């Protein structure tokens, strides 16, 4: 199909969507002469009520960083409502007769258009931005909270990379995400080498499973001082179908010098990988996991409950005199939801969530909240 013809087809389809003719069960598809393209996405409304303190951020997700700890928790106001539609998403997929696949997708978090996916793929070779290869959704419990449970497998985010997939195995070289602290401030590490990952993901009968490993360089160079160290991480995830109506799923992760990949550790998403002591980088370890149950109640109704926890080991840094008392040591949360589909392509749901944060110095704080979501797919 000639490029101008494809553009005309997409324009015509987009016009139909704007006029309300896009109520199909799946993405809007066009194609000719071996080319296929589809437009997909959804409109999403999220509303939250924070019962005892305001921890809502964009998409009305709960943030560990917003939880008051210690004496501050005793003086907090109560009852906060918020709503937004920034989770709304739009994407385009196209495939050529030769099998070249291109995906471009964006959403509006935290309030402006951002790129989620932008990549091409051919015969197992992927170049661009998409989910990190050090990531799996196999063991995830379904939640309405966009940021979900602590301790999920891997990065749970999208990053620029070069990836090769053969069967159940995939390997990647990715843009590095590293940071370190001297106690006074957190600094991004030098991007000297790509992060390397390997993942195996497969299924057998009612069991789906995934495992991955990562190695990265954590370094800095000020021109007058420098140091580097090797960090690594690993995770395993699995989901088991318990009959036709229930699933049990979970994840487990361990990191050492790679806490950026320990999901929802630190202040909210990733703790520092190392601390700086006398010009030398010392690695920081962490671990975490999640467990959950999903239930299909029939008639388009489902219920899910999940729990997640991550802990960062700051003991060495504390023993070495680094000021880390206010750092988050353990983050944990629990989410329970009820979701229903009143008509095809429409989802409504309500979720209760409990968050707790414990700092290195022993201060802690918690928060409870209720989230409502409505989503319209096309």
C-alpha positions in Angstrom: 0.0 0.0 0.0 1.4 3.4 -0.9 2.1 5.7 2.0 -0.4 8.4 0.9 -3.1 5.7 0.6 -2.4 4.5 4.1 -2.6 8.1 5.4 -5.9 8.6 3.7 -7.2 5.3 5.2 -6.1 6.3 8.6 -7.6 9.8 8.2 -10.9 8.4 7.1 -11.0 6.0 10.1 -10.1 8.8 12.5 -12.9 10.9 11.1 -15.3 8.0 11.6 -14.1 7.7 15.2 -14.7 11.4 15.9 -18.3 11.1 14.5 -19.0 8.3 16.9 -18.8 5.3 14.5 -15.9 3.7 16.5 -17.9 1.4 18.8 -16.2 -1.8 17.6 -15.3 -4.5 20.1 -11.6 -4.2 19.2 -9.2 -1.6 17.8 -10.2 0.3 14.6 -8.5 -1.5 11.8 -7.6 -0.5 8.2 -5.5 -2.3 5.6 -4.8 -2.8 2.0 -2.2 -4.6 -0.2 -0.8 -6.5 2.8 -0.5 -3.5 5.1 -2.5 -3.4 8.3 -2.9 -0.6 10.8 -5.2 -0.1 13.7 -5.9 2.7 16.1 -6.6 1.8 19.7 -7.0 3.3 23.1 -9.4 4.3 25.8 -10.9 7.2 27.7 -10.3 6.9 31.5 -11.8 8.7 34.5 -10.2 8.2 37.9 -11.5 9.6 41.2 -10.0 9.1 44.6 -11.0 9.8 48.2 -8.1 9.8 50.6 -9.5 9.1 54.1 -6.8 10.2 56.4 -4.2 12.1 54.3 -3.7 13.3 50.8 -1.4 10.9 48.9 -3.0 11.1 45.4 -1.0 12.1 42.4 -1.8 12.0 38.7 -4.2 9.2 37.6 -5.2 9.4 41.3 -2.6 6.8 42.1 -1.3 6.6 45.7 2.2 7.8 46.4 4.4 6.5 49.2 6.4 9.7 49.1 3.3 11.7 50.2 2.7 9.7 53.4 3.5 11.7 56.5 5.7 9.9 59.0 6.6 10.4 62.7 5.2 13.6 64.4 3.9 14.9 61.1 1.4 12.1 60.9 -0.3 13.4 64.1 -1.1 16.8 62.6 -2.5 15.8 59.3 -5.9 17.0 57.9 -8.3 14.3 56.7 -10.6 13.7 53.8 -9.3 14.6 50.3 -11.1 14.1 47.0 -9.5 14.3 43.5 -10.3 13.3 40.0 -8.7 13.4 36.5 -8.7 11.8 33.1 -5.0 11.9 32.3 -4.7 8.1 32.0 -6.6 8.4 28.7 -4.5 6.6 26.0 -4.2 6.6 22.2 -2.0 4.4 20.1 -1.4 3.3 16.5 0.0 -0.1 15.4 1.0 -0.8 11.8 2.5 -3.9 10.1 4.0 -4.1 6.6 3.7 -7.1 4.2 7.3 -7.9 5.1 6.3 -8.3 8.7 7.8 -5.0 10.0 5.8 -3.9 13.0 5.7 -0.2 14.3 3.9 0.9 17.4 3.4 4.5 18.6 1.4 5.1 21.8 0.9 8.0 24.2 -1.1 9.1 27.2 -1.6 12.3 29.1 0.1 11.6 32.4 0.8 13.8 34.4 -1.3 16.3 32.3 0.5 16.6 29.0 1.0 14.2 26.1 3.9 11.8 26.7 5.4 9.0 24.7 4.7 5.5 26.2 5.8 3.3 23.3 7.6 4.2 20.2 9.4 1.2 18.5 9.9 -1.0 15.5 10.2 -4.7 15.4 11.3 -7.2 12.7 12.1 -10.9 13.1 12.7 -10.7 16.8 14.8 -7.5 16.7 13.2 -4.6 18.5 14.6 -1.0 18.6 12.9 1.9 20.4 11.1 2.6 23.6 8.8 0.0 25.2 8.5 -2.1 28.4 11.9 -2.9 29.8 13.0 -6.5 29.2 13.6 -6.7 32.9 9.9 -6.7 33.5 7.0 -9.2 33.6 3.2 -8.9 34.1 2.8 -12.6 34.6 2.6 -12.4 38.4 0.8 -9.1 38.7 -2.6 -8.8 40.4 -5.1 -6.5 38.6 -5.5 -3.2 40.4 -7.3 0.1 39.5 -4.4 2.1 41.0 -2.2 2.9 37.9 1.0 2.5 39.9 -0.2 -0.7 41.6 1.5 -2.9 44.2 5.0 -2.6 45.6 7.3 -5.4 44.8 6.1 -6.2 41.3 8.5 -7.9 38.9 11.2 -5.6 37.5 11.0 -2.0 36.2 7.3 -1.9 35.4 8.1 1.0 33.1 9.1 1.7 29.5 12.7 2.6 28.4 14.8 3.0 25.2 16.4 -0.3 24.3 17.7 -2.8 21.7 16.2 -6.2 22.2 16.4 -9.6 20.6 13.8 -12.3 21.2 13.9 -15.9 20.2 11.2 -18.2 21.5 10.8 -17.7 25.3 14.1 -16.0 25.6 14.8 -12.3 25.2 18.0 -10.2 25.7 18.4 -6.4 25.7 20.8 -3.5 26.1 18.9 -0.6 27.7 19.3 3.0 28.7 20.7 2.9 32.2 18.9 4.2 35.3 21.3 4.7 38.2 21.6 6.9 41.2 23.5 7.2 44.4 23.5 9.3 47.6 26.0 10.9 49.9 23.4 11.5 52.6 22.8 15.1 51.7 21.6 14.6 48.1 20.8 12.0 45.5 22.7 12.2 42.2 22.0 10.4 38.9 24.9 8.1 38.0 27.0 8.5 34.9 25.6 6.8 31.8 28.8 5.0 30.9 27.5 1.6 29.7 24.1 0.2 28.8 22.2 -2.0 31.2 22.1 -5.6 30.1 19.1 -7.9 30.7 18.0 -11.5 30.0 14.5 -12.9 30.5 12.7 -16.2 30.1 8.9 -16.3 30.0 6.7 -19.2 29.2 3.6 -21.2 30.2 2.5 -24.8 30.7 -1.1 -25.7 31.2 -2.6 -23.4 33.9 0.9 -22.1 35.0 2.5 -19.0 33.5 6.0 -18.1 34.7 8.9 -15.7 34.1 12.4 -15.1 35.4 14.9 -12.4 34.5 18.4 -11.1 35.5 20.1 -7.7 35.0 23.6 -6.3 35.3 24.6 -2.7 35.2 27.4 -0.3 35.9 26.9 2.4 38.6 29.5 5.1 38.3 30.3 8.8 38.6 33.0 11.1 37.3 33.3 14.7 38.4 36.6 15.3 36.5 38.6 15.2 39.7 37.0 12.1 41.4 35.4 9.0 40.0 34.5 5.4 40.9 32.3 2.6 39.5 30.8 -0.6 40.7 28.6 -3.4 39.2 25.0 -3.8 40.3 22.7 -6.7 39.6 19.1 -7.7 40.0 16.8 -10.7 39.5 13.1 -11.6 39.7 10.8 -14.5 39.4 7.0 -14.3 38.7 4.3 -16.9 38.3 0.5 -17.2 37.9 -1.5 -20.4 38.5 -5.1 -20.9 37.4 -7.1 -22.6 40.1 -10.0 -23.8 38.1 -12.0 -21.6 35.8 -12.8 -18.9 38.2 -9.7 -18.1 40.3 -6.0 -17.3 39.8 -3.2 -17.1 42.3 -0.2 -15.0 41.4 3.0 -13.6 42.9 6.4 -12.1 42.3 9.8 -12.0 44.2 12.7 -9.7 43.5 16.3 -9.2 44.8 18.6 -6.3 43.9 22.1 -5.2 44.9 23.3 -2.0 43.4 20.2 -1.9 41.2 17.4 -0.6 43.3 16.1 1.5 40.5 14.6 -1.8 39.3 13.1 -2.7 42.7 9.5 -1.5 42.0 8.1 1.1 44.4 11.2 1.1 46.7 12.7 4.3 48.0 10.5 7.4 48.1 8.0 6.0 45.6 9.5 4.1 42.6 13.2 3.3 43.0 15.7 3.7 45.8 19.3 4.7 45.3 21.6 2.0 44.0 24.6 3.0 46.1 26.0 5.4 48.6 29.2 7.5 48.4 31.7 7.1 51.1 35.1 8.8 50.9 34.9 8.9 47.1 34.0 5.2 46.8 30.6 3.8 45.8 29.1 1.2 48.1 26.2 -0.9 46.9 22.8 -0.9 48.6 20.7 -4.1 48.5 17.0 -4.6 48.5 14.3 -7.2 48.2 10.5 -7.4 47.7 7.6 -9.3 46.4 3.8 -9.4 45.9 1.0 -12.0 46.1 -2.6 -11.8 45.0 -5.8 -13.6 44.1 -8.1 -12.9 41.1 -11.7 -14.1 41.0 -14.0 -14.2 38.0 -17.5 -13.8 39.4 -19.2 -14.2 36.0 -21.5 -11.8 34.2 -18.5 -9.4 33.5 -17.8 -9.1 37.2 -14.4 -9.8 38.9 -12.7 -9.2 42.2 -9.0 -9.0 43.1 -7.0 -8.6 46.2 -3.2 -8.2 46.4 -0.4 -7.3 48.8 3.1 -6.0 48.0 6.2 -5.2 50.1 9.7 -3.9 49.4 12.6 -3.4 51.8 15.9 -1.6 51.2 18.9 -2.5 53.4 20.4 0.8 54.6 22.3 -0.8 57.5 25.7 -0.4 56.0 25.1 3.2 55.0 23.9 4.0 58.5 26.9 2.3 60.1 29.2 4.3 57.9 27.7 7.5 59.1 25.6 8.4 56.0 22.6 10.5 56.9 19.8 8.2 55.7 17.5 8.3 58.7 14.7 9.9 56.7 15.0 7.4 53.8 12.1 5.0 53.2 13.2 1.5 54.4 10.0 -0.5 53.9 7.0 0.3 51.6 4.0 -1.9 51.6 0.5 -1.7 50.3 -2.7 -3.7 49.9 -5.4 -3.3 47.3 -8.8 -4.9 47.0 -11.2 -4.1 44.2 -14.5 -5.0 42.5 -14.8 -4.5 38.7 -17.6 -4.9 36.3 -18.4 -4.6 32.6 -22.0 -3.3 32.2 -21.6 -3.4 28.4 -18.9 -4.4 26.1 -15.8 -2.1 26.1 -16.9 -0.4 29.3 -15.3 -1.1 32.7 -16.3 0.3 36.0 -14.5 -0.4 39.3 -14.0 0.6 42.9 -10.9 -0.2 45.0 -9.9 0.1 48.6 -6.1 0.6 49.3 -3.9 0.7 52.3 -0.4 2.2 52.2 2.3 2.1 54.8 5.8 3.5 54.9 8.6 2.9 57.4 11.7 5.0 57.5 15.2 4.0 58.5 15.0 6.0 61.8 11.9 4.1 62.8 9.3 6.8 61.9 6.3 5.4 60.1 3.0 6.4 58.6 0.0 5.0 56.8 -2.9 6.0 54.7 -6.2 4.5 53.5 -8.0 5.5 50.3 -10.8 4.6 47.9 -10.5 4.8 44.2 -13.2 4.7 41.5 -12.5 4.2 37.8 -14.5 4.3 34.6 -12.9 3.2 31.3 -14.3 3.2 27.7 -12.2 1.2 25.2 -12.1 1.3 21.4 
